[in-house]
Amino acid sequence: MWKPTPEALSYAEMVNKRRAELAFEVGRHVRKQHLISQVLLRRFTWDKPPQGIALARVDIVRPDRRLDIVGPRTCGKADDFIKYASGSAEEMWSRIENAFPDALAAADRGTILEYPELIEVIKDMVALHVVRSNDAPAIHRAAWESNREGLRSQVRQHPELLRHYMDKETGFILSGTGWIETALDRLEAPIRAKYEEGFLFRILQERAYKKVRTLLGRRHLQFLNTDQDFLIGDTPAVSVLHGKPDKIGLSDGVGIDVADSVVMPLGRRLYVATDSNNPAVGRVPKSTVDRLNRLQISAAKNEVYFHPESDLEAFVRAETKLQASNYDTETRSP
């Protein structure tokens, strides 16, 4: 007879426990949620009248639109990214983000390798932006549908269990065509409700952060300085495979466990990259800056941002059009 695995029972216990913990937080909802930490976005800003503290924003979906000079609080946001008890989620992320300024200051000075505890804070920052990512909702939906159908397929092989379940739940013995799917719908209804209200995504974010942070804990960090200008996309933490430039990020299936590196801009003149061998602080040439900026554009979903005094606008518009043209060519190829 089919029985749930110990892992499945442990997961169900965790889900029920976490739901009880969040029960009193459901009413505190934040609609517009930052996916990019404000302390990070502000490192691409100026402070000049009339805009005040502002950065340059380009819409890569419609790259011919005019350049916007906007405040960082309007950037890197998503509506209802976490739907369930999002107020407490924002507080959870804030507790992690509070340590970022000191670590970034040490990275700017070039002394961060002298402070192991601050290196760990930068790893926290990278992990946070891997998880709190534009890619996450689509990955969650795909995983839900795949797991849902896989479980339904397994249970279909045991109609006697479904008959017993329906008899116990309804008092009726079902027969005829279609009863199995009706029984499966009823069986999955409680977990589907948790999926639709956003609870499963909420706990997935928490579990994913812990997993990514553990994986990054095994990597070294390399800090890349330049006299040129880096930009930052709306999906800034990017996992890459060496020799496979067409496969980047979680949406392309490059998980942190298989990635050769995870890279992310830390400011206008500073980047971080994970490395399996050695920690380092060093300068990179313009060719590397251009390559990393292209990577940010490729990974971005809607927008990229940069310092208003940089000369990146023409670069971003040209690169966006080139990548769109290459994509159209590839999709039309037989």
Secondary structure, 3 states (H helix, E strand, C coil): CCCCCHHHHHHHHHHHHHHHHHHHHCCCCCCEEECCCHHHHHHHCEEECCCEEEEEEEECCCCCCCCEEECHHHCCEEECCCCCCHHHHHHHHHHHHCCHHHHHHHHHHCCHHHCHHHHHHHHHHHHHHHHCCCCHHHHHHHHHHHHHHHHHHHHHCCHHHHHHHHHHHHCCCCCCCCHHHHHHHHHHHHHHHHHHCCHHHHHHHHHHHHHHHHHHCCCEEEEEECCCCCCEECCCCEEECCCCCCCECHHHCCCCCCCCEEEEEEECCEEEEEECCCCEEEECCHHHHHHHHHHHHHHCCCEEEECCCCCHHHHHHHHHHHHHHHHHHHHHCC
